[in-house]
Structure formats: C-alpha cells, structure tokens
Amino acid sequence: MKRELGPALRELQQGGIAPVDLPQSAIGPGMAVFSRYAKVIESDGSEMTVRSALARINEVLDELLTEQEGDFDATTRFAIAWYRSNGYDAGSFGDAENLARARATAVSTMERGGILSARAGKVRLYRPTDLPEHYDVISDQHTSAWEALQHTIRIQEVSGIPAAGAFLHDASRRSDGAVDLDLVKELAYLLFQVAEKNGWPKDAISFNGIATSWSEMLDSGRTAAPVVTASTLDFDALNE
C-alpha cells in the first residue's frame, strides 16, 4: 500500500487535486491494492471489511504526507512542527528552542528570517496577514518553503492570483537560492491536513486555496509583464 500509494500521491498533487479532495482521490489507487486479492485478513484473523480498508488507506496517506516533511529545509520543518502544536498562537520559548535545535536551527535565526516573533518568553509564528507588504523575495536569498507559502497566501488573498503568480515566478528565478515551488505546493497539502485535523477551518481554506489555484498562479506568473525600473531603461533607444 505504502509503496504504491506514494507515487500516486505525488501524481495527485501534481495534477492539481485540491487538498480537501485528496483523501477521496486516494481511495482509487488504495483500493486497487486490496482488490488484487480474493481476501485480505486482519491481524486477528478476521476478514478485512471495506470500512477497515478505507481507514487503512487514510492512515497510509497521513503517513506519506508526514514523511514529506523530510524534504523541507530546517526552518520549514521547525515551522510545521510548531504549527502542528500551536497553530499561529504563542508557545513557550524553551519548547521552541528545543524544537529548533533538534532541526539544526535556532529561534533567533528564524526571527531574523522573518517567520516568527520571540517576545517575553513566548514564540509565535507570523500569520500571512502579519507579514510585510513590501517583502522582496529576489533580494532575500534565504527564503524557506514556509516563508514562500505564507507570502503567497498573503498576496493571493489581498491582491489576487496574478500577483501571487508573479511572486512565485520571482521566487523561482533567483540566481542564488531559487525557491523549489514543488515543495511549496507540497507544504500547502501537508498544512491543510494539519489545519483540518486541528479544527482550524480558516487556515485550511487558505492552504486549500493555494493548492487549487496553483496551476493558474504559475501560468499567470509566466506571462506577467516584468517590472521596469529606471536603471533598466535604455535611454539611448528612447531618444532615437
């Protein structure tokens, strides 16, 4: 199940399946594994029911999504773990520092990076609405997948899909340290599952919205007109 559902999960994510529809979409490839056998036996010797098979498919899907965490940078791995426990609410600095150290980073490093605040012994991840409006992803050479996703949410919800697509296009074309957009998309799927399980519907809607509009964002980002500044103008050509 795990061996075959893993590639199927990647295909579903790349195919634009909404995170909210992912469990339903995983039933097909999951049941295909069980259907090869005349009978599937539970550990107690009883015959597996369809209900048990569906539960097992969901368990494997959760395991695969969790395993994807290993693909991310240290900052993102910290943020996922912190978000899973605290959401965007504050938690103990000591707990945050221990969690960060286990992922080869530090709270102070991530505070300078702009993904969280550490004040009065408390640590809190910034919500997308807390992030600076004029963030420049091209000049920031250490953008984590977490930071890229949070800014994409902010831009999409405030300025729309074309603006979010232009941001992602800029993030992916940096000459030094380009952001891996596939990982940003995977993160949206993972965080949707976390938000849904924790009963955070507003967050879940934001993550689902990014994944469902992903292809449209990328298409609009590729066709967006470049920003022209005075330093890039050819004044000789203008005067001809």
C-alpha positions in Angstrom: 0.0 0.0 0.0 2.7 2.5 1.0 4.9 1.6 -1.9 2.2 2.2 -4.5 0.2 5.0 -2.8 3.4 7.1 -2.5 3.8 7.7 -6.3 0.0 8.1 -6.6 0.0 10.8 -4.0 2.7 12.7 -6.0 0.7 12.4 -9.2 -2.5 13.6 -7.4 -0.7 16.6 -6.0 1.0 17.5 -9.3 -2.4 17.0 -11.1 -4.0 19.8 -9.1 -6.3 17.7 -6.9 -7.5 20.0 -4.1 -6.2 19.1 -0.6 -9.8 18.8 0.6 -10.4 16.1 -2.1 -7.2 14.2 -1.5 -8.5 11.5 0.8 -11.3 10.8 -1.6 -9.0 10.7 -4.6 -6.6 8.3 -2.8 -9.3 5.7 -2.4 -9.0 4.6 -6.1 -5.2 3.7 -6.0 -5.5 2.4 -2.5 -8.4 0.0 -3.2 -6.6 -1.1 -6.3 -4.0 -2.7 -4.0 -6.7 -4.6 -2.0 -8.7 -5.7 -5.0 -5.8 -7.8 -6.3 -6.6 -10.4 -3.6 -9.5 -12.7 -3.1 -9.4 -12.0 0.6 -7.5 -9.6 3.0 -7.1 -10.8 6.6 -6.8 -8.6 9.6 -4.2 -9.3 12.3 -6.9 -11.1 14.4 -7.7 -13.5 11.5 -11.0 -11.8 10.5 -11.7 -10.8 7.0 -11.0 -7.1 6.4 -14.1 -5.0 5.7 -14.4 -2.2 3.2 -14.6 0.2 6.1 -11.3 -1.1 7.6 -9.7 -0.9 4.1 -10.7 2.8 3.8 -9.4 3.5 7.3 -6.1 1.9 6.4 -5.8 4.0 3.2 -6.3 7.2 5.2 -3.7 6.1 7.7 -1.1 5.4 4.9 -2.0 8.7 3.3 -1.3 10.6 6.6 2.0 8.7 7.0 3.1 9.7 3.5 2.2 13.3 4.0 4.1 13.3 7.3 7.1 11.7 5.6 7.3 14.5 3.1 8.4 16.8 5.9 11.9 15.3 5.5 12.1 17.0 2.0 11.9 20.5 3.5 14.6 22.9 4.8 15.3 23.2 8.6 13.2 26.3 9.0 10.2 24.8 7.4 10.5 21.5 9.4 10.5 23.6 12.6 7.5 25.7 11.5 5.5 22.6 10.5 6.1 21.0 13.9 5.4 24.3 15.8 2.3 24.9 13.8 1.0 21.4 14.4 1.2 22.0 18.2 0.4 25.7 18.4 -1.1 27.0 15.1 -0.4 30.7 14.9 -0.7 31.1 18.7 2.1 31.7 21.1 4.1 28.9 22.8 7.0 28.6 25.3 10.4 29.9 24.1 12.0 26.9 25.8 9.9 24.5 23.8 10.6 26.4 20.6 14.3 26.4 21.1 14.5 22.7 21.9 12.4 22.0 18.7 14.6 24.3 16.7 17.9 22.8 18.0 16.6 19.3 17.0 16.3 20.6 13.5 19.7 22.2 13.3 18.4 25.8 13.6 17.6 28.4 16.3 14.7 30.6 17.2 16.9 33.7 16.9 17.9 32.7 13.3 14.2 32.3 12.3 13.2 35.5 14.0 15.8 37.4 11.9 14.5 35.5 8.9 11.0 36.9 9.5 8.8 33.9 10.1 8.2 34.3 13.8 8.4 36.7 16.8 10.1 35.8 20.1 9.0 38.1 22.9 8.7 37.8 26.7 9.5 34.1 26.7 6.9 33.4 24.0 7.3 32.4 20.4 4.6 32.8 17.7 4.6 32.1 14.0 3.6 35.1 11.9 0.3 34.8 10.2 0.2 35.6 6.5 -1.5 38.9 7.4 1.3 39.8 9.7 4.0 39.7 7.0 5.4 42.8 5.4 3.6 44.1 2.3 6.8 45.1 0.5 8.8 41.8 1.0 11.3 41.3 -1.8 11.8 37.6 -2.5 14.6 38.2 -5.0 16.8 40.0 -2.6 16.1 37.6 0.3 18.5 34.7 -0.5 17.3 32.5 2.3 13.6 32.1 1.7 12.3 28.9 3.2 9.4 27.0 1.7 7.3 28.0 4.8 8.0 31.7 4.2 7.3 31.5 0.5 3.9 29.8 1.1 2.9 32.3 3.8 3.7 35.2 1.5 1.9 33.5 -1.4 -1.2 33.2 0.8 -1.0 36.9 1.8 -0.6 38.1 -1.8 -3.3 35.9 -3.2 -5.9 36.9 -0.6 -5.0 40.6 -0.8 -4.1 41.1 -4.5 -5.3 38.1 -6.3 -3.9 35.1 -8.3 -1.9 37.1 -10.9 0.1 38.9 -8.2 0.7 35.7 -6.3 1.8 34.0 -9.5 4.3 36.9 -10.2 5.7 36.4 -6.7 6.2 32.7 -7.2 7.8 33.4 -10.6 10.3 35.8 -8.9 11.0 33.2 -6.2 11.8 30.5 -8.7 14.1 32.6 -10.9 16.5 33.9 -8.4 20.1 33.4 -9.5 21.1 32.3 -6.0 19.0 30.0 -3.9 15.9 29.7 -6.0 12.8 28.5 -4.1 11.6 25.0 -5.0 8.0 25.6 -6.0 7.1 21.9 -5.9 8.0 21.9 -2.2 5.9 25.0 -1.6 2.9 23.2 -3.1 3.6 20.0 -1.1 3.6 22.2 2.0 0.2 23.6 1.3 -1.2 20.0 1.1 0.5 19.0 4.3 -0.6 22.0 6.2 -4.2 21.6 5.0 -4.3 18.2 6.7 -2.8 19.6 9.9 -5.3 22.5 10.0 -8.2 20.3 9.2 -7.3 17.8 11.9 -6.9 20.6 14.5 -10.2 22.2 13.6 -8.7 25.4 12.1 -11.1 26.0 9.2 -9.9 29.4 8.2 -6.3 28.2 7.9 -7.5 25.1 6.0 -9.3 27.3 3.5 -6.2 29.3 2.8 -4.0 26.3 2.2 -6.6 24.6 0.1 -7.0 27.8 -2.0 -3.3 27.9 -2.8 -3.3 24.3 -4.0 -6.4 24.6 -6.1 -5.3 27.7 -7.8 -1.6 26.6 -8.2 -1.6 25.9 -12.0 -3.4 29.2 -12.6 -0.9 31.1 -10.5 2.1 29.6 -12.3 0.6 30.3 -15.7 -0.2 33.9 -14.7 3.3 34.3 -13.3 5.0 33.2 -16.5 3.0 35.7 -18.6 3.3 38.6 -16.1 5.0 41.6 -17.6 8.4 42.3 -16.0 8.6 45.3 -13.7 10.7 48.1 -15.5 12.8 50.4 -13.4 14.8 53.5 -14.3 18.0 51.6 -14.1 16.9 49.1 -16.8 15.7 51.6 -19.3 17.7 52.1 -22.5 17.6 55.9 -22.7 19.6 56.0 -26.0 16.9 53.8 -27.6 14.2 56.0 -26.2 15.8 59.1 -27.8 16.1 57.6 -31.2 
